[in-house]
Amino acid sequence: SLAALISEATATGAVVHMHTAVTEQTSGDRQIRRLIDEHQLQPNRQTIRQLRRMALANRNDGTWQELISDADFYSLGGCRDRWFRPQDCAQLKELMALVSNEVDWKLVKARDEDGHSLATGPVQRQIQAEALGSEVQSLMGQNLSVYFQRRR
Protein backbone atom coordinates (compact mmCIF):
# COMPACT_ATOMS: atom_id res chain seq x y z
CA SER A 1 0.00 0.00 0.00
CA LEU A 2 1.01 3.61 -0.42
CA ALA A 3 0.93 4.21 3.34
CA ALA A 4 3.28 1.25 3.93
CA LEU A 5 5.62 2.51 1.22
CA ILE A 6 5.76 5.99 2.77
CA SER A 7 6.21 4.54 6.22
CA GLU A 8 9.16 2.44 5.07
CA ALA A 9 10.72 5.03 2.75
CA THR A 10 10.74 8.04 5.06
CA ALA A 11 13.30 8.81 7.72
CA THR A 12 13.20 11.25 10.62
CA GLY A 13 12.73 14.77 9.28
CA ALA A 14 11.22 13.68 5.96
CA VAL A 15 8.33 15.78 4.69
CA VAL A 16 5.28 14.29 3.01
CA HIS A 17 3.10 16.64 0.95
CA MET A 18 -0.45 15.56 0.15
CA HIS A 19 -3.45 17.03 -1.60
CA THR A 20 -6.78 16.09 -0.10
CA ALA A 21 -8.81 16.87 -3.21
CA VAL A 22 -10.27 13.87 -4.93
CA THR A 23 -10.24 14.88 -8.56
CA GLU A 24 -11.39 12.85 -11.48
CA GLN A 25 -14.80 12.37 -9.90
CA THR A 26 -16.95 14.56 -12.13
CA SER A 27 -20.11 13.13 -13.62
CA GLY A 28 -18.36 13.27 -17.01
CA ASP A 29 -15.43 11.22 -15.69
CA ARG A 30 -17.81 8.62 -14.28
CA GLN A 31 -19.68 8.43 -17.60
CA ILE A 32 -16.46 8.00 -19.56
CA ARG A 33 -15.23 5.27 -17.20
CA ARG A 34 -18.53 3.43 -17.72
CA LEU A 35 -18.01 3.62 -21.49
CA ILE A 36 -14.43 2.39 -21.10
CA ASP A 37 -15.60 -0.57 -19.02
CA GLU A 38 -18.60 -1.41 -21.22
CA HIS A 39 -16.62 -1.30 -24.46
CA GLN A 40 -13.26 -2.43 -23.05
CA LEU A 41 -11.55 0.63 -24.51
CA GLN A 42 -7.77 0.83 -24.49
CA PRO A 43 -5.75 3.85 -23.26
CA ASN A 44 -4.40 4.97 -26.62
CA ARG A 45 -4.38 8.34 -28.39
CA GLN A 46 -7.24 7.52 -30.73
CA THR A 47 -9.56 6.40 -27.92
CA ILE A 48 -8.75 9.38 -25.71
CA ARG A 49 -9.28 11.82 -28.58
CA GLN A 50 -12.63 10.21 -29.43
CA LEU A 51 -13.76 10.43 -25.81
CA ARG A 52 -12.73 14.08 -25.61
CA ARG A 53 -14.54 14.86 -28.88
CA MET A 54 -17.68 13.25 -27.47
CA ALA A 55 -17.50 15.42 -24.34
CA LEU A 56 -16.82 18.58 -26.34
CA ALA A 57 -19.69 17.83 -28.72
CA ASN A 58 -21.98 17.78 -25.67
CA ARG A 59 -20.40 20.72 -23.83
CA ASN A 60 -23.78 22.30 -23.04
CA ASP A 61 -24.91 19.18 -21.19
CA GLY A 62 -24.27 19.57 -17.45
CA THR A 63 -22.68 16.11 -17.35
CA TRP A 64 -19.64 17.39 -19.21
CA GLN A 65 -19.21 21.02 -18.11
CA GLU A 66 -17.06 20.44 -15.02
CA LEU A 67 -14.89 17.93 -16.86
CA ILE A 68 -14.16 20.15 -19.86
CA SER A 69 -13.33 23.09 -17.59
CA ASP A 70 -10.46 21.09 -16.02
CA ALA A 71 -7.03 21.76 -17.53
CA ASP A 72 -6.17 18.02 -17.44
CA PHE A 73 -8.94 17.39 -19.97
CA TYR A 74 -6.85 19.09 -22.66
CA SER A 75 -3.80 16.83 -22.37
CA LEU A 76 -3.62 13.21 -23.46
CA GLY A 77 -1.66 12.28 -20.33
CA GLY A 78 -4.16 14.00 -18.07
CA CYS A 79 -7.07 12.15 -19.66
CA ARG A 80 -5.21 8.84 -19.62
CA ASP A 81 -4.50 9.21 -15.91
CA ARG A 82 -7.98 10.34 -14.91
CA TRP A 83 -9.88 7.76 -16.98
CA PHE A 84 -7.61 4.74 -17.08
CA ARG A 85 -5.72 5.20 -13.77
CA PRO A 86 -8.14 6.97 -11.44
CA GLN A 87 -7.19 7.99 -7.92
CA ASP A 88 -7.74 5.47 -5.18
CA CYS A 89 -9.64 7.15 -2.35
CA ALA A 90 -8.93 4.21 -0.05
CA GLN A 91 -5.19 4.84 -0.39
CA LEU A 92 -5.62 8.50 0.51
CA LYS A 93 -7.69 7.54 3.57
CA GLU A 94 -5.06 5.00 4.60
CA LEU A 95 -2.32 7.60 4.20
CA MET A 96 -4.30 10.15 6.23
CA ALA A 97 -4.69 7.54 8.97
CA LEU A 98 -0.91 6.99 8.96
CA VAL A 99 -0.06 10.68 9.37
CA SER A 100 -2.78 11.21 11.98
CA ASN A 101 -0.42 9.59 14.50
CA GLU A 102 1.10 12.65 16.22
CA VAL A 103 3.79 10.54 17.85
CA ASP A 104 5.31 9.79 14.44
CA TRP A 105 4.10 12.71 12.30
CA LYS A 106 3.68 16.45 12.79
CA LEU A 107 1.42 18.58 10.60
CA VAL A 108 3.72 21.48 9.75
CA LYS A 109 1.65 23.33 7.17
CA ALA A 110 -1.86 23.35 5.74
CA ARG A 111 -3.09 25.50 2.87
CA ASP A 112 -6.42 25.93 1.16
CA GLU A 113 -6.92 25.90 -2.60
CA ASP A 114 -6.17 29.64 -2.79
CA GLY A 115 -2.81 29.14 -1.08
CA HIS A 116 -3.87 30.67 2.23
CA SER A 117 -2.26 29.14 5.30
CA LEU A 118 -4.62 27.44 7.73
CA ALA A 119 -4.18 26.94 11.46
CA THR A 120 -2.69 23.47 11.87
CA GLY A 121 -4.44 22.63 15.16
CA PRO A 122 -7.99 22.36 13.79
CA VAL A 123 -6.77 20.57 10.66
CA GLN A 124 -4.83 18.05 12.78
CA ARG A 125 -7.86 17.42 15.00
CA GLN A 126 -10.02 16.79 11.94
CA ILE A 127 -7.46 14.36 10.50
CA GLN A 128 -7.41 12.47 13.80
CA ALA A 129 -11.22 12.42 13.99
CA GLU A 130 -11.36 11.06 10.45
CA ALA A 131 -8.83 8.35 11.30
CA LEU A 132 -11.17 7.30 14.12
CA GLY A 133 -14.13 7.09 11.75
CA SER A 134 -15.75 10.54 11.94
CA GLU A 135 -16.55 12.07 8.58
CA VAL A 136 -18.51 15.06 9.85
CA GLN A 137 -16.22 17.52 8.08
CA SER A 138 -14.04 15.20 6.08
CA LEU A 139 -10.88 16.61 4.55
CA MET A 140 -11.29 14.10 1.73
CA GLY A 141 -12.48 15.98 -1.30
CA GLN A 142 -11.54 19.38 0.06
CA ASN A 143 -8.79 20.95 -1.97
CA LEU A 144 -6.16 21.31 0.76
CA SER A 145 -2.40 20.91 0.64
CA VAL A 146 -1.04 19.42 3.84
CA TYR A 147 2.59 18.90 4.80
CA PHE A 148 3.64 16.39 7.44
CA GLN A 149 7.11 15.94 8.90
CA ARG A 150 8.26 12.58 10.21
CA ARG A 151 9.21 12.88 13.87
CA ARG A 152 10.92 9.52 14.36
Secondary structure, 3 states (H helix, E strand, C coil): CHHHHHHHHCCCCCEEEEECCCCCCCHHHHHHHHHHHHHCCCCCHHHHHHHHHHHHHCCCCHHHHHHHCCHHHHCHHHHHHHHHCCCCHHHHHHHHHHHCCCCCEEEEEEECCCCCECCHHHHHHHHHHHHCCCCCCCCCCCCCEEEEEECC
